[in-house]
Amino acid sequence: MQNTGHNVRLQKYLAHAGLCSRRKAEEHILNGRVKVNNQIVTELGTKIHPENDQIFFDNQPVILKQDVSKIYIALNKPQGFVTSCSQQKSKIILDLIDIDERVYPVGRLDKNSTGLVLLTNDGDLHNKLSHPSFNHAKEYIVTTLQPISETALKKMAQGIIIDKVKTRKARVKRLSKNRFNIVLKQGRNRQIRKMVGKIGNRVDVLKRIRMANINLGNLKQGKWRYLTPEEIKQLTQ
């Protein structure tokens, strides 16, 4: 591989080409699905030269479009859809979005949960929002199977030990005897479901209504919209 000009890491190239997120790209590389100039490359961090090297994924060329316009989408995810780019036998949220460009979801929202998912082809924003140090709030409305006590709500607000680590403080507000609103500054795997489990209850319905400055509003389930210029500005600053 020549070292002239601008070299980029292979996983970054795949992410910027809109194939999938950088983390997923790393999995594809490790699984031997990526070739550079007809040679399978399984080493992460391999540098390539976009102009001189030919990149293939599952033997299909991966082309970096010049100056791809950046796309930002808010989707109201229905139950039963997964937020990954590809999943055997599962319905994926990308099936709900009928655009030609490849976008991928920022963060996860588990299969049984509903509500706001952001999707973008902006690799930098994707990394920023997915990184734990970026303290953007995520707001949820949670309905539990049994009525929920004041003590339980306080415990969740103050932090609960899950998998040996205490959750960060959260803002919790009761909505009815078995519904509450919670704002988290972190998003550990199935965190709310685990928190509710720890206080001896179970989640019946979990809906995300806000991520950072983006609100779900009255977007109907299964529908999506482009973010407004103002929303994008606040999100990317």
Order of alpha helices (4+ residues) and beta strands (2+ residues): beta-alpha-alpha-beta-beta-beta-beta-beta-beta-beta-beta-beta-beta-alpha-beta-alpha-beta-beta-beta-beta-alpha-beta-beta-beta-alpha
